Amino acid sequence: MSGMLHSVLNKLITSGDLKVHYTDNHMETYGNGSPPHVVLVFHTKAAERAIALDPELKLGECFMDGEISFPTGDIYSFLQLVFENTGAIAAKEPWMRVLAKLRKIFRPLQQMNTLSRSSKNVQRHYDLSGDLYDLFLDPDKQYSCAYFETPKSSLADAQLAKKRHIAAKLQIHPDDKLLDIGCGWGGLGLYFAEMLDADVTGVTLSQEQYQIANQRARAQELHHQARFLLQDYRHLDQQFDKISSVGMFEHVGVTHYAEFFRQVARLLKPGGSMLLHSIGRSDEPSSTNPFIRKYIFPGGYIPALSEVLPHIEQSGLVITDIEILRLHYAETLKAWREAFIVNRDKAKALYDERFCRMWEFYLAGSESAFRWQNMMVFQIQLAHRQDAVPLTRSYIEQEEKRLKKLESCRFKIVRERYANENTAAQLRH
């Protein structure tokens, strides 16, 4: 039995029910016996030592490599038990604070997102098989925080509400030239084009996203007003009435924030506005979780607002609104995690068991961070002028109501068109 690991768990786990089977056939129980009930089995001594010394990295690696397992509970319930007892472990143990400081020192090297390096980092994650993302995302392939108007909203409804919420904040008018930085698979840009008749340009560094977004634009007959480019935002030189960026800022890197906002200021017309939607941390600046950086989002970083706002001020842009979304991403990730588990065999057929364990840990760990730790999402509205948006926030709710009506009409037309096409096809046969 690892004496160091036993000592840490004995001190930190005071509630819940954790039973640990060590490699010497010794079993220890931690907590007060209340839920959640979790049984953790170590299969190698190396895993005991590794997790004791560096749990932020090694817990995920040992789970991914099958060196630990959970006969009772799962990786998510284990993380729940740990975080409900301890919060941020790094703040509790001296050696963890040392590791955190070392990771922070090397942060600039990890976030040198040059043009070529940014492209490679994006491709490592977003150029995975499109079939994989279809296993757990909503039908529109929204891969960012949804907006749950009610706790009972479905994932698809919450993702539609997210697009509506962003569109309402941007006050999009017909024929507005709109730029979507980090356009994903095109869902947000296509919403702007379809519902608001905007002229949309989306940019991505993912070959897979670029192809799918343009295929969708053609399939929906929106390709004349919605085009998606395989291009870095730093290479753009035209100006736009409105700019959106959702789930992309996390890949910029703190050393490139000044460059990002200077470019946004150049691209945004004098009377225009921008909506920046990004994951953030609610406490002080830190470093990227080492497992996430190594296996999921290389080059990525989740900023504190204190790291972002000074660069906006220096760019000459005006902050016209900030909204914090707290548990919305926890609920989004819960829906993704549950869908991934349901479709786990299909994911394994695409990749392998180790990949599935890696993604289980990624989704479980991410949800845990938003539910019990220090992660949140911020939406910052930016402009060149103070009067670029209305005086009060009531316009957002009013526009959302208008957009809901437009969606109802549009979806009715689409359903009727598909019904007519199916009827005609049946008659031909």
N, C-alpha and C positions, 0 to 999 in steps of 0.2 A: 504494500500500500504506500502511496506517496504521502509522506508525512506533511509536506508543504501544502499539497492540495487539500488534504483533510483539515489542516489548521485553518486555511482560508474559508472553506465551505462551512466549517463549524462556527466560525465567527460571523459570516455574512448571512447564512440562511437561517432565519429565526421563525419564519412562518412558511406555510405550505408543507409539502411532504416529498422530500427527495431521498431516494434510496440509491446508493452508489455501490456497484459491484466492482471491486478492484481486481487486478490481474492475479493477485495472490489468493483469490477465493475469499477474501475478506469483504464483508458487506457493512456499510455504515448508513445510518439514517440521520437526516438533517431536517430541521424545521419542527413545527408543532403538530403535524398530522393533518392540518386542514388542506383543502384543495388549493392548487392543483396537485395531483398525485403523479409523480414522475419516477421512473426507474431508469437509471443510466448505467450502462455496462461498458467498461473499458476492455478492449481486446488486446492492447499492447501497453507495455510499460512506458514506451516512448511517448504515447499519447498522454499518459498521466503527467509526465514531466513537462511536456510541451504546453499543455493547457494550463498547468500551474504557473508557468513562467510568462506566457504571453497569450492569454485567452482571446484577445481581440482578433488575432490572426489564426491561432492554432485550433480553436474550437471548430471553426468552419472547415479548416483543412482536414482535421481528424474525422469530422462527420463526412466530408466529401470522400475521403479515402476508406471509409468503412472501419476505422479504428475505434469508433464508439457506436453504440446503438441504443435504442429506447424501446424495450419490450413493453413498457407502460408509458403512455404519453408519446410525445414526439418532440422534434427540435423546437417547435413553436411554444409548446407548453413548458419546456425547459427554460427557454428565454423569458417567458412570462414569469416563472417562479424566481429566476435570478433578478430580473429588473424590478419586480415588485418588492423585493427585499433590499436591493442595493442601489437602484438607480444607475448612475454611471460608475462602473467598477473602477475606472481609471482614477477617480477621485478618492478612492478608499485605501488603496495599497501603495506604499512608497515606491516599489519597483515599477508599478504601473505608471506612476507619475513621471518617473525617469524615462520610460519608453515613450510616453506621450510627448515629452519635451524633445526627445531625439527626433521623433517623426515630424514635429513642427519645424525643427531646424532644417530638415531636408525637404520641406514642403516646396520651396521654390524650384528645386531640381525636378520634382515630381510633376510640376504643373507648367513646364516649359512647352506650352501648346503652340508651337510654330505651325506654319501652314501645312507642312508635310506630316508633322507628328500628329496634329489634330485629325487629319484625314485617317491616319492609321488607327488612332484610338477609337474613332467613331466606327470604323469598319469592323473592329474586333467585336463590337456588341451588336450593332444594328444591321450588319450584313449576315447575321445568322439566318437560317432558313425562315422565310415568311410563314411557313407552316407551323413553326414553333410558336410564334406570336399569336397565330389564330387560335391556339389551344387555350389561351387564357385572357386575351383582350376582348373588348366589346366588338361588335360587328364593324364599327368605324375605325378600329385599330388605333384608338387613342391611348398613347403610352405615357401619360402624365396624370397628375392628380385630378380626379373628378370633383364635381361640386354637388354635394348631396343636399338638395333642398329640404328633404325630410329623411329621417333615419331609415324609412322603408323604401326609399328610391332604389330602383334597380341600377346596376352598373351602367347599362346603356342610357337610361334616363339621366343619370348623374353626369355622364360624359357629354350628353347633349346640353344639359344645363350649364356645364363648364364653357362650352363654345358660345352659348347664348350670353352668358355673363361677361365674357371677354368682349364679344361683339358689342354689347350694350355700353361697356365702358369706352370703347373706341369711337362710338357714334359714327358708324360707317354710312356714307351716302353713295347712291348709285354712281358708278364710274370713278369712284375714289381709287387711286393707285395705292395698293396695299402690299407691303412686304412682310412675309412670314419667315423669320430667321430660325432655321432648324425646323423645317416644315413636317418632319416625320413622314407618314404615309399619305399626307395630303388632306386629312379630314377637316382640319380647321380652315385651311385655305379654301377648300371646296364649299364649306358652309358659308364663308364670306361671299363667294362668287354666286352661289345658288340663291341664298336668302336675301342678299343685299346688293346684288349686281355690281360687286366690286371688281376691279381689274387686279388680279392677284398674281404676285410673283413669290414663289417659295424657293428657298435654298436649303440644300442638305449636302452632307459629305458622304452619305450612304448610298452606294450604287443600288442596293435593294429598294430603299425607300424612294429614290429618284424614279426608278422604273415603275413601281407600283403606283405612286402618286400620279404620274402622267397617264398610266393605263386607266386609272379611275376617272381622271378628267375627260379622257376620250369616251369612256363608257357612259358617262353622264352628260355627254355633249356640252361640256364646259371648257374644253381645251382652248377655245378662242379667248377666254377671259381668265383662265387659270393655268399658268405654266409653272413647272417646277424644274429648277436647275441644279445640276451637280456642281456646286460652286461654293467657295468660302465667302462668307458675308464681307470679308475684308477686301474682296476684289470688286465689289459693286461700286458704281459711281453715279447712278441716277438718283433722283429724289422721289420720295413717296409722301402721300397725304397721311397715311397711317402705317404703323409698324407694330407687329406682334412678335413675341418670342416666348415660346412655351416649352419648358423642359430642356432648353439648350444652354442656358447660362451656367448650369452646373458643370459644363464641359469647357468653359472658357479658361478657368484657372485664375487665381487671385493676381498673379503677376501680369495678366492681360486685361484687367478690368478697365484701366485708363484707356487703352486702345479700343476696347469694345464701345465705351460710351462716347469717345471722340468720333468714332465711325457712325454711330447712331445719330449723333448731332449733325453730321454732314449729310446723312441720308434722309433725314426728316425735314420736310418743308416747314417754312416759318410758322404757319398756322396749324400744323399737324400735331398728332399725339401718338404716343407709343404705350403699349402695355407689356410689361416684363413679368412673366410668371416663372418662378423658380423655387426650388427647395432651398430652405435656409435653416440656420440653427438659432435657437432662442437664447443661447448663452454666448460666452465669449468665443473668439476665433480659436480654431483648433486645427486638426489635420484630418485627412480622409481616413475612414476606417480601413485598416491595412488589407483586410480580406476583400472588400469592395474594390479598392484600388488595384489589387493584384489580379483579381479574377473577373470582375464585372465591368468597372468603369475606369480603365487606366487613364490617368491625366485628369480625372474628375475631382471636384472639390465643392463642398457645401459651405457657403459663406454665412457669417453673421452679418446683420444689417450694418453694423459699424464698419465693416470692410467694404461695403458697397456704396454707401451714401457719400463718402468723401469724393469718390471718383465721379459720381453724378454731378456734384457741386462744381468740381473742377472742369467738367465738360461744357458748362454753361447751360445745361438743361435745367428745367424747373420740375420739381416733384409736385404733382397736383393731387395725388392720392396714394395711400398705402393701405392695403388690406391684408390681414393675416388669416390664413386658413389653417386651423389647428389639426383637428382629427379627420379632416376630409381625406387626407392621403392614407391614414391608417385604414379607413374603410375601403378605399380603392385597392390597397394592397391585400386586404383580407379577401376581397372578391377575386383578385388575380391568383392569390395563393390557393384558394379553394378550387378554382377552376383548373389550375395546374395539377393539383393532386388528383382530381377526377380524371384528367387526361394524361396522367403520368406514363402509362404504358405507350401512348402514342409519342410522347416526348422521347422515351427510351428507344423507340424504333427509329427515331430521327438521329439520335446521338448515342448515348450509352448510360449505364447506371451512375457512373461518376458524375456525368453532366447533370443528371436529374437531381442528385444529392446537392450539387453546387447551387442549382437554381432553387431548390427547396430552402437551403440556408439563406440565400440572397433574399428571397421573398419574405421568409419568416423574420429574418433579422431586420429588414427594412421596415416591415409593419411594426415590429417591436420598438424600433427607434422613434416612430411617430406616435405610438400609443403610450409608451412609458418613459421615453427619454427626451431628447432636446431638439427633435426635428419638427419643422413646420414648413408651410409654403407661404411665400409672400407674393403679392401682386403690386407692382409699383407702376403707377401711371406717370408718364413723362411728357413734357412739351417744351417748346421754346418760350412760350408766352403764358403769363398768369391767366389770361382770359380764354385759353384754348378749350376749356371745358366749363360747363355751367357752374353756377355759384354754389349749389348744394348737390348732394348725392342722389336726390330723388329721381333725377333723370335716368339713372341706372335701372331702377325698378320699373319705371314707365316703359323704357325701351324693351326690357325683358318681356313684359306683358304683350307688347306689340309683336315681338318676334315669335312668341308662342302661337299667336294667331296665324302668323305667316307660315310657321311650320305645319300647323294643322291643315291649312289650305294646300300647301305644297305636297305634303305626304298623301293627302286625299287624291290629288291629281296623279301622283306617281302610282298609287294603288290602282286607280281606274285605268291608267295606261297599260300597266302590266296585265290587268284582267282582260282588256280588249285584245292585247297581243296574244294572250293564251287562248282566248276564244277563236281568234283568227287562225292560229296554228292548228287548233283542233279541227276546224272546218276544212282546212287544206288537206288534212290527213283522213 
